[in-house]
Structures are given as C-alpha cells and as structure tokens.
Amino acid sequence: MNEQHLHRGNLLWESSRMFLPEHKEALLERRMELNKVAKPELDEQELEEIGIIVTDSLKHELDVQITYWQDGMFYALIGIVDRIDWHCKKIKVKAGDEPTYIAIDCLKSVVRL
C-alpha cells in the first residue's frame, strides 16, 4: 500500500471548509444572546433608597453613578439627574453632551459620588 495515502490528513474535505461573513455575524449574535441576563427585580426598600438618592441628585445637582439594565446587559452611567417623569416612569440624566432617558423599572443601583 502506498504510504503517502495513509498520511495525507483530512485533505479530502479541505476544499469545502469556509466561513461566510453571515456565519460570523450569526455566531457573534448567538454569543451575545447567551450572555444576556434577566431584568432585575428590586424590592420596596431598594426602590425607596434609589428614590431618595435620585431626588437628592435632582434637587442639589449631585453626581450619581447609575447602573441600569437594557436589552439583557447592564450599563453604568455617571451624571446628574435632570428630571423625573412619573407619567412615563423614566428619569432623565445629564451625562456629557446628550441626555439619557432610563426607565425606572430598569434601574439596578444608584450611588452618590
């Protein structure tokens, strides 16, 4: 038997191996989906503490660090609370040039700086 045929590896299927950009994008999206976390559920005491800190930041223009949930990921933001909209259940935070609106039920923590 020819020794070369026994040690050729997996060359038979080598030409059919490919990875399209669409495959790569789908793989990255799948990884992002697996890393997502559930929306936090805060109890009444935690919501009350967050409300006190947010109100202090609004009245006295104090910097706060806000950790919030959006689309399965947690984000951190440092700024000053500019407005509390009870009707839409959102707070407006001035951080940099553009204001950011955050839903109150998506807050995880608010810390004074």
N, C-alpha and C positions, 0 to 999 in steps of 0.2 A: 504494500500500500504506500502511496506517496505521502511522505512525512509533511509536506507543505500543506496539504489539505487538512490535516489534523490540527495545525496550529494557526489557522487563519483568523481566529477570534469570531466575532459576530459581524463579519463584513457582508454577509448576505443581506442583512436588514439595514445596513449603514446608510444607504441612499434614501431610505424612506423616513429618516428621522428629521423632523422640522418643528419649529415653534413659531407660529404666526404672532404678529402684534396683538391680534384679537385674543389669542390664547393667553398671552402675558397679562393683558388688561383684565380678563376674566379671573385669572388666578389672583391678581392683586385685589380685586373686588371681593373675592371669596375670603381672602385673609382678613380684610377689613371687617367683613361680616362676622367672622369668628371672634374678633377682638372686641366687638361691641358689648356694652354692659347694659343692664336694665336701668330704667329710670328710678332715681332714689325716692324713697317714701320717708318723709320726715314726720316725727310725732309732734304733738301740740307744743311741747316745751321747746323743742329745737326751732320750730317756726316762730315762737314768741321771741326767742333770743335773736334770731335773724331779723325780725321786725324791729327790735329795739336798735340794733346796730345800723340797719338801713335808714331808719328815721333820724338817728344821730348824724349820719353822713349827709342826709338831705338838709337838715337844719343848720349844721355847723360847718358844712363843706369839708368833711374829713375824708381822707383817702381810706379806701377799704379794698381788701382782696376778696374777690368773689369767685367761688368755684361753682360751676354750673354744668348741667348735662344738656347735650344737644346731639341728636341723631346717634345715640349709642356711645358717645365719647364724653369725657369730662374735659372742660377747658377752664383756665384760670385767667382772670382779668383784674387789673388794678386801675381804680379810678374813683370818681366821686359820683354819688347818686344824685341825679339831676331832677328826677320826677318819679312819682309812684302813681301808676294808673290803676286804680282799683276796679274800674269797669272792665278793662281788658286783662287785668291781672298780670301786669308787666311792670318792670322798673326800667328806667332809662339811666344809663351810666355814661358819664363823660370820661372817655379814656382816649387821649390823643386827639386827633382831628375830628373823627366821626363818632357820634353817639351810638351806643349799642343797646338794644332792647332785649331784655331777658325775662322769660316767663317766670313768675313767682313759684309755680309748682315744679320748676326745673332746677331750682337752687339746691346746692348741696351744702355749702357753708359760706358764711360771710365773716371776715376777720378784720378788725381795726388795725391800721398800720401806724 
